[in-house]
Amino acid sequence: MGIICMCSHISLALLVAAPTSLAINVQPSVRSIGSFATSTPFPSLAVQKGPTRIFDVLAPLERLAAQYEQLMDNHYLSLSAAQAGTLRGTADVLSQCLRHQGTDIPIDLVHSASIVFLGIFLSGFGGAAWLRHLENKMGPSTDTGDVVKKAAIDYTCWAPIANTAYLFFVPLLTGMDLDTAVHSAQAGFLSVMLLELSIFAPYNCYAFSKVPPPLRPPIQALLSMIFTLVLSALC
């Protein structure tokens, strides 16, 4: 790894030290026709190239991020729902593959479909609407006290509702009876809330101060993939 890093630094230094212009000179060519020699002169061609900047490589990514942010502004709820459903469903399938590795147990597609359903409507529409409501009520302040207050409200108000809904409705949607669904919610609640505290509480403290509101749901959906790897085993 150290060798790779050293090579990367050397390559970067060479790029920075490279000349900022490239000259291509085409010399006159001589053609022989029979016993006559004719000269076909060409003017010297010079191709000027500006200095190469590392930030130029990042420009397309910056434009893409700006376009995505604009898309989130225009389709905030629907895009949040699509992302949440897709990422949580993918995480559930991955969780089943990891848990059943080396066995003949097939992937429970009904379980994954239930996670996708709740991801779209609960985490997607519901979670995005909650974040927007919280931001409107508390204001866009990035003061440390306000940020901690927002994170605390999110953890104590929205997180218990969302996590209990997953623990209760996933068993119910997969064909379990009511008693099993209630037991799932009771047995897994503490573990899920501790997981929530370790993943989303630190993220929210950062997001409420640094991340623009339109970009919070998709980043939260990405973190939800990690969260769902464990949640899938509890419901």
ROKOL-476585 format. One line per field, with one value per residue (C-alpha): residue number from 1; chain; x, y, z. Coordinates in nm, 2 decimals, m for minus. Example, Ala and Ser with C-alpha at 12.3 -4.5 7.8 and 13.67 -1.06 7.14 Angstrom:
BEGIN
nr (1, 2)
kette (A, A)
px (1.23, 1.37)
py (m0.45, m0.11)
pz (0.78, 0.71)
END
This chain:
BEGIN
nr (1, 2, 3, 4, 5, 6, 7, 8, 9, 10, 11, 12, 13, 14, 15, 16, 17, 18, 19, 20, 21, 22, 23, 24, 25, 26, 27, 28, 29, 30, 31, 32, 33, 34, 35, 36, 37, 38, 39, 40, 41, 42, 43, 44, 45, 46, 47, 48, 49, 50, 51, 52, 53, 54, 55, 56, 57, 58, 59, 60, 61, 62, 63, 64, 65, 66, 67, 68, 69, 70, 71, 72, 73, 74, 75, 76, 77, 78, 79, 80, 81, 82, 83, 84, 85, 86, 87, 88, 89, 90, 91, 92, 93, 94, 95, 96, 97, 98, 99, 100, 101, 102, 103, 104, 105, 106, 107, 108, 109, 110, 111, 112, 113, 114, 115, 116, 117, 118, 119, 120, 121, 122, 123, 124, 125, 126, 127, 128, 129, 130, 131, 132, 133, 134, 135, 136, 137, 138, 139, 140, 141, 142, 143, 144, 145, 146, 147, 148, 149, 150, 151, 152, 153, 154, 155, 156, 157, 158, 159, 160, 161, 162, 163, 164, 165, 166, 167, 168, 169, 170, 171, 172, 173, 174, 175, 176, 177, 178, 179, 180, 181, 182, 183, 184, 185, 186, 187, 188, 189, 190, 191, 192, 193, 194, 195, 196, 197, 198, 199, 200, 201, 202, 203, 204, 205, 206, 207, 208, 209, 210, 211, 212, 213, 214, 215, 216, 217, 218, 219, 220, 221, 222, 223, 224, 225, 226, 227, 228, 229, 230, 231, 232, 233, 234, 235)
kette (A, A, A, A, A, A, A, A, A, A, A, A, A, A, A, A, A, A, A, A, A, A, A, A, A, A, A, A, A, A, A, A, A, A, A, A, A, A, A, A, A, A, A, A, A, A, A, A, A, A, A, A, A, A, A, A, A, A, A, A, A, A, A, A, A, A, A, A, A, A, A, A, A, A, A, A, A, A, A, A, A, A, A, A, A, A, A, A, A, A, A, A, A, A, A, A, A, A, A, A, A, A, A, A, A, A, A, A, A, A, A, A, A, A, A, A, A, A, A, A, A, A, A, A, A, A, A, A, A, A, A, A, A, A, A, A, A, A, A, A, A, A, A, A, A, A, A, A, A, A, A, A, A, A, A, A, A, A, A, A, A, A, A, A, A, A, A, A, A, A, A, A, A, A, A, A, A, A, A, A, A, A, A, A, A, A, A, A, A, A, A, A, A, A, A, A, A, A, A, A, A, A, A, A, A, A, A, A, A, A, A, A, A, A, A, A, A, A, A, A, A, A, A, A, A, A, A, A, A, A, A, A, A, A, A)
px (0.00, 0.29, 0.44, 0.11, 0.08, 0.44, 0.38, 0.06, 0.24, 0.52, 0.28, 0.09, 0.42, 0.50, 0.16, 0.20, 0.55, 0.46, 0.49, 0.17, 0.19, 0.23, 0.39, 0.35, 0.57, 0.51, 0.82, 0.78, 0.75, 0.92, 0.75, 0.93, 0.74, 0.94, 1.27, 1.13, 1.13, 0.86, 0.84, 0.51, 0.56, 0.32, 0.31, 0.42, 0.12, 0.11, m0.15, m0.17, m0.30, m0.37, m0.23, m0.39, m0.57, m0.68, m1.00, m1.10, m1.15, m1.40, m1.60, m1.83, m1.89, m1.98, m2.22, m2.38, m2.42, m2.58, m2.82, m2.91, m2.97, m3.20, m3.38, m3.43, m3.57, m3.83, m3.92, m3.83, m4.08, m4.10, m3.73, m3.67, m3.93, m3.77, m3.42, m3.53, m3.73, m3.45, m3.17, m3.35, m3.47, m3.12, m2.98, m3.24, m3.15, m2.78, m2.85, m3.03, m2.75, m2.50, m2.71, m2.79, m2.45, m2.35, m2.71, m2.98, m3.22, m3.35, m3.40, m3.74, m3.87, m4.18, m3.97, m3.77, m4.09, m4.22, m3.90, m3.93, m4.29, m4.21, m3.90, m4.10, m4.39, m4.24, m3.88, m3.92, m4.24, m4.27, m3.90, m3.85, m4.17, m4.06, m3.72, m3.88, m4.13, m3.85, m3.64, m3.94, m4.03, m3.68, m3.54, m3.22, m3.00, m2.66, m2.59, m2.46, m2.74, m3.01, m2.83, m2.82, m3.18, m3.29, m3.09, m3.25, m3.60, m3.55, m3.42, m3.69, m3.99, m3.95, m3.70, m3.92, m4.22, m4.03, m3.84, m4.14, m4.33, m4.06, m4.04, m4.42, m4.53, m4.26, m4.37, m4.73, m4.68, m4.49, m4.78, m4.71, m4.99, m5.05, m4.89, m4.57, m4.56, m4.61, m4.34, m4.10, m4.16, m4.11, m3.80, m3.62, m3.70, m3.40, m3.15, m3.28, m3.28, m2.92, m2.82, m3.01, m2.82, m2.48, m2.55, m2.80, m2.75, m2.39, m2.49, m2.78, m2.55, m2.34, m2.63, m2.83, m2.53, m2.35, m2.57, m2.83, m3.19, m3.26, m2.96, m3.03, m3.28, m3.06, m2.76, m2.98, m3.10, m2.74, m2.68, m3.01, m2.86, m2.61, m2.90, m3.12, m2.85, m2.92, m3.28, m3.36, m3.25, m3.47, m3.80)
py (0.00, 0.24, 0.17, 0.24, 0.57, 0.67, 0.60, 0.80, 1.10, 1.08, 1.06, 1.36, 1.55, 1.47, 1.59, 1.91, 1.97, 1.88, 2.16, 2.36, 2.36, 2.10, 2.19, 1.96, 2.05, 1.89, 1.93, 1.99, 1.67, 1.60, 1.40, 1.27, 1.25, 1.09, 1.28, 1.59, 1.65, 1.88, 2.03, 2.05, 2.28, 2.27, 2.55, 2.46, 2.34, 2.44, 2.31, 2.51, 2.34, 2.51, 2.39, 2.07, 2.12, 1.84, 2.03, 2.01, 1.63, 1.70, 1.95, 1.69, 1.55, 1.89, 1.95, 1.61, 1.68, 2.02, 1.85, 1.59, 1.85, 2.04, 1.71, 1.66, 2.01, 1.94, 1.58, 1.57, 1.31, 1.08, 1.05, 1.00, 0.72, 0.55, 0.56, 0.44, 0.14, 0.04, 0.06, m0.10, m0.38, m0.44, m0.44, m0.70, m0.94, m0.89, m0.95, m1.28, m1.39, m1.33, m1.50, m1.80, m1.84, m2.21, m2.33, m2.43, m2.17, m1.96, m1.58, m1.49, m1.25, m1.18, m1.05, m0.84, m0.71, m0.61, m0.42, m0.24, m0.15, 0.00, 0.16, 0.35, 0.46, 0.48, 0.57, 0.73, 0.94, 0.95, 1.00, 1.28, 1.45, 1.43, 1.58, 1.87, 1.93, 1.93, 2.17, 2.40, 2.40, 2.43, 2.65, 2.62, 2.72, 2.55, 2.66, 2.37, 2.38, 2.38, 2.10, 1.88, 1.96, 1.85, 1.53, 1.46, 1.52, 1.30, 1.02, 1.04, 1.12, 0.97, 0.69, 0.49, 0.51, 0.40, 0.12, m0.02, m0.01, m0.22, m0.47, m0.50, m0.49, m0.70, m1.02, m0.93, m0.87, m1.20, m1.40, m1.42, m1.38, m1.08, m1.22, m1.29, m0.94, m0.79, m1.01, m0.90, m0.54, m0.59, m0.81, m0.61, m0.26, m0.20, m0.34, m0.14, 0.18, 0.12, 0.07, 0.38, 0.57, 0.45, 0.52, 0.80, 1.01, 1.11, 1.15, 1.38, 1.60, 1.65, 1.66, 1.93, 2.16, 2.07, 1.89, 2.08, 1.97, 1.82, 1.59, 1.45, 1.18, 1.02, 1.01, 0.88, 0.61, 0.50, 0.47, 0.28, 0.01, m0.06, m0.03, m0.27, m0.54, m0.58, m0.48, m0.75, m1.02, m0.88, m0.86)
pz (0.00, 0.08, m0.26, m0.43, m0.24, m0.33, m0.69, m0.69, m0.53, m0.79, m1.08, m0.94, m0.91, m1.27, m1.39, m1.21, m1.34, m1.69, m1.95, m2.01, m2.38, m2.65, m2.98, m3.28, m3.57, m3.91, m4.13, m4.51, m4.70, m5.03, m5.31, m5.61, m5.94, m6.21, m6.23, m6.07, m5.69, m5.56, m5.22, m5.04, m4.75, m4.46, m4.20, m3.85, m3.65, m3.28, m3.04, m2.73, m2.42, m2.09, m1.76, m1.63, m1.31, m1.08, m1.01, m1.38, m1.33, m1.05, m1.26, m1.41, m1.07, m0.94, m1.22, m1.17, m0.80, m0.88, m1.12, m0.86, m0.60, m0.84, m0.91, m0.54, m0.51, m0.78, m0.68, m0.31, m0.18, m0.48, m0.54, m0.16, m0.17, m0.47, m0.32, 0.02, m0.12, m0.36, m0.11, 0.18, m0.04, m0.17, 0.19, 0.29, 0.01, 0.10, 0.47, 0.38, 0.16, 0.44, 0.71, 0.50, 0.34, 0.32, 0.36, 0.12, 0.25, m0.04, m0.04, 0.11, m0.16, 0.04, 0.32, 0.09, m0.08, 0.27, 0.34, 0.00, 0.07, 0.41, 0.27, 0.00, 0.22, 0.57, 0.53, 0.19, 0.19, 0.57, 0.65, 0.40, 0.50, 0.87, 0.79, 0.60, 0.88, 1.14, 0.94, 0.89, 1.26, 1.40, 1.12, 0.92, 1.21, 1.23, 1.58, 1.79, 2.04, 1.76, 1.58, 1.89, 1.96, 1.61, 1.64, 1.98, 1.85, 1.55, 1.78, 2.04, 1.81, 1.46, 1.52, 1.77, 1.53, 1.22, 1.39, 1.57, 1.24, 1.07, 1.36, 1.37, 1.00, 0.84, 1.02, 0.96, 0.59, 0.56, 0.69, 1.06, 1.32, 1.53, 1.84, 1.65, 1.52, 1.86, 2.01, 1.72, 1.80, 2.18, 2.15, 1.89, 1.99, 2.22, 1.99, 1.69, 1.89, 2.01, 1.64, 1.55, 1.82, 1.69, 1.32, 1.27, 1.58, 1.48, 1.12, 1.21, 1.42, 1.11, 0.85, 1.03, 1.02, 0.70, 0.45, 0.25, 0.33, m0.02, 0.00, 0.35, 0.25, m0.01, 0.22, 0.50, 0.26, 0.20, 0.57, 0.60, 0.39, 0.68, 0.93, 0.74, 0.73, 1.10, 1.10, 0.85, 1.10, 1.38, 1.19)
END
